[in-house]
Amino acid sequence: MTTKYAASKILGLSVIDLMKNEKLVKVVKEEFEKELEAKGNYRTPLPEGTNPPLH
């Protein structure tokens, strides 16, 4: 098994673990919210009113 396939398998199995365990999802969401609060909200570096190129 190559590394890229092993990584895909690990990510896929992690998603399955999360889907099976509501308590784990709650813990992960709380941790994510704490990280967002600690780092502050994301602010785009683009000037207001501009859009990034989509091509």
N, C-alpha and C positions, 0 to 999 in steps of 0.2 A: 504494500500500500504506500503510495507516495504521500508526501507531507501535505499537499493541498487537499487530498481526499481525507486524510486523517483529521485535518482542521475542520472540514465540512461535517464530518461525522460527529466530532465533539460539539460543534455549534448546534447541530440538529438534535442531538441527545440532550443538550442543555435546555433547548426550547421545550422538549417533551417533559423534562423534569419540572420546568416552570408551569406547564399546563396542568400537570397532575397535582401540584402542591400550591393551594391558594395561600397558605401561610407564608411560603417562600416568596410568592409574588408580592404580598403585602410588605414583607421585610425589604425586598429590593426596591419597591416604590418609595418607601420611607427613606431609604439610604439615598436614592436618586434625588428626592426633594431636598434633603439636607445638603447634598453637593451643590445643587442649584442655588440654594440660599447662601452658601458659603462663597461661591464664586460670583454671585450676582447674576442677573438676567442677561441673556445674550443680546448684544446690540450689533446690528449689521454695520460693517465698515463703509457701506455705500451711502452716499449723501441721500437725504430724504427726497423722495419723489423720483428717484432713478431706479431703473430695473437692470439686472445683470443681462449680458448677452446670452441668448438661448441657442446659439448655433455653434 
